């Protein structure tokens, strides 16, 4: 196993093969280990397509931070490459990850949204962002709380194929992410959230002019930079980047 720290979103990578049916249980036991302070678990698997490596999250969801960290891990294993193509759960094809070894950072392309729409909920105006497999409600001027999450959670019932969803509590460029992965039974105040950062940028750039929209989102345990390229009023590409730290592999007995 290897512990990765992409902008505070602590991720454990299980390096040994694990049958799909056993992953949720193993992930839950790893997340219960207090020494790692982990928020999520990914499983390294043989590539299925053209990727240099493959990683599947415990809940089958896509995670931008885990993708950045896994890309850095694969690049390290291959002698310190500056770019690799990796396969990750929630994405149909390989995803490019660029690594800046001098800065200790990694950047990955992100999926384009299936939809971005305003909603009225709990007396506030928010933005629902469906990224395919994971969706987020972005709200401003709401106090982060489990009660608020419970009240707005029914909004996600209308989405098909969600492996995870969250509420992004946004205050200008500072954000607090709360994310649920039903398959693993987890509801976590994340140190940082890659897809949530993208959702925030998509929400805030809806009325932005064509061109590059770039914003740094300060989160409880780190900062993620989001770049969104808009053309003809639509988002045509997006990426997230930030610091990543990889620990050395260790053996854990469960």
N, C-alpha and C positions, 0 to 999 in steps of 0.2 A: 504494500500500500504506500501511497505517496500523498502528502499534504501540500496543497497549493493555496496561495493567498492572492487571488486576483482582486485588488482594491478592497480588501477586507471581507470579501464574500467567500469565506473559508470552504474549500472543496476537497474532499477525499477521493482519490482515484484508486480503485481496486485494480491492481495490475494482473492478478491471476484470473483465469476464466471462471465465470460464475453462471450457472444456468439461469435463464430468464426468470423462472418461477421462484428462485431463491433470493432474488435481488432485493425485493422490498424488505424482507426480514433481516438480511444482512445490513442493509442501509440503516434500518431503524436501530440495530444494535451498535453500529459504528457511531451514529449520531448521539447515542446515549453516553458515549465515552467522554467524560468531561475534559480530559487533557487536550483534546484536539480542538475544542470549541468550534466544531464544524457545523455548517448550515446545509450542506447537500453532499450527495455521493454520486460519482460517476464510475462506470465500469468499462475498462479497456477491452476491446473485442477485435477479432480479425477484420480487416477491411472487406467490404462487400463490393466496392466499386474501384475507383482509381485513386483513392486517398492514401496518404502515407501512413495513416493510422485511423482507428475508429474508436469512438467513445460514446457510450449510451448512458444517459442519466437514469437514476433509479426509477423515476416515474415515467420515463419515456419522453420527457419534455425537451424542448430546446432551451439551452442556457448560454447566453453570450459570454458571461464571465468564465464559465467552465470551458467553453470553446477556446477562448483566448489562452487560458492556462494550459489546456491540453495541446494546443498548437505549439506553445513554447516548449512543452515537454518533448513532443515529437521532434521539433527542430533541434533541441539539445541532444537527443539521442542520435540524431543524424549528423552530428559534428558541428552544430552551431549555425544552421541555416538561417537566412533572414526571412524566408517565406516558405510555408508548407501548405499543402492541401490536406485537410483532415475531414473525416466523415463524423457527423454527430447526430444523435437522435433528434428528431423533429425537422430534419432537413433532407430533401430528396437527393441532393448531390453534394459533392465535396465543397468545403468552404475554405477560402484562402485566409491564412493568418500570417500577418507580418510581425516580425520580432525585431525590436531594437535592443540589442544586448547591452549597449553602452548606457542606455536609459533604464534598462530593466523593465521594459514595457512590451505589450503586445496589443495588436489591433486586429479585429476581425470584421468581415462584412456581416451584415445583419439581414434577416428576411424582411421583405417589404410587407406593409400591412395589408391584410385582406379588407379591412375597413377602419375608418376613423370617424367617429360621429359624436356629437354633443348629446348629453343626457341630463335630465333633471332628476336628482335623487337626494333624498334626505334634506331637502331644502337648499341644495347647492347645485350649481351647474358644473358638471364634470365632462370628461372626454373618455369614451370607451374606445380602446385600441385593440383590435384583433390581429395578432401576428401569426395566427395559424398554429395551433397547439398550445399557445399561451396567450392570454389576454390580460389587459390591465385597465383599471379605472383610474384615471389621473384626476385628482381633485386639489384645488387650492383653497386655502383658508379653512381647512378642516383640521381639528385636533386629532393627531394619530391615536387610534384606540381600537381595541378588539371589538367593542360594541358597534362602532361605526362599520367595521368590516362585516359583522354579522347582519347589519341592517341592509347593506347594499349587495351582499353576496347573491341574492336571487337574480341580479342583473346578468350573471354569467350563465344562467340556466338556458338562455336562448342561443348560446354558441355551441356549435357541433365540434366534436373531436378535440376538446380541451384536455390537455394533460396537466395544466397548471394555470393559475390565475392569481391576480394580486391587486391591491390598492396602493397607488403611489400618492403619498401625501406630499404635496409640492408647495414650497414657499420660495418664490422667485427662483433661484438656482440651487436651493437646498432641498433635498428630498429624503423621505423616510419610506422605505418599501416594506410591505407586509405581503408575503407570498404563500399561497397554499398549493400543495401537491397532493391531491386526494389519494392517489395510488399508494403513497408512502404514509399517508395520515399525518403530514406535517403542515404546520402553520407557523411561519418563521418571520421574525423581524430581522431582515437581512442587513448585513453590514454594508452591502451595496448590491445593486441589481442591474445587470446589463440590459435585459429586455425592458425593464421598468424605466431605465434611463432613456432608451430609444422611444418608449411610449410618451415620456414627458416631452422629448424634443419634437415628436410628431404632433403632439397636442399644441405646443407653443409655436410651431412653425406653420400652422394651418393658414394664417393670413400673411405669411412672410412672402416677399418677392422671390422671383426665380433666382437661382444661384445657390451658394453654399450657406447653410445655416449650421453654425458650430456653437456648442455650449458645453461648459463644464458643470457637472452636477455633483455638488458636495453632499456626501451621504454619511451615515453614522461612522463608518470605518474606512472611508476612502473616497477618491474622486474619479469619476468616469467622464471622459470627453466623448460627446456624440457629434457626428458629422452627418448632416442630411442634405442631399442634393435635390433641388426642386427644379423642374422644367415644366412649362405650360401649366403651372398651378398644381402639379402632382409631384409626389416623391418618386424619384427614379433610382436612387441608391442611398444606402445608409451604412455607417460603420460605428463601432465603439472602440475606444482604446483607453489604456491606463496601465498602472504598475502591476506587475505579477512577480511573486516570489515563490520559488519551488524548493521544498525541503528535500532531503535525501530519502530514498525509499527505505521503509522499515517493515518488519514482520509483526503482525498483530494476531494474537490468538483470541478467538471468540468462543 
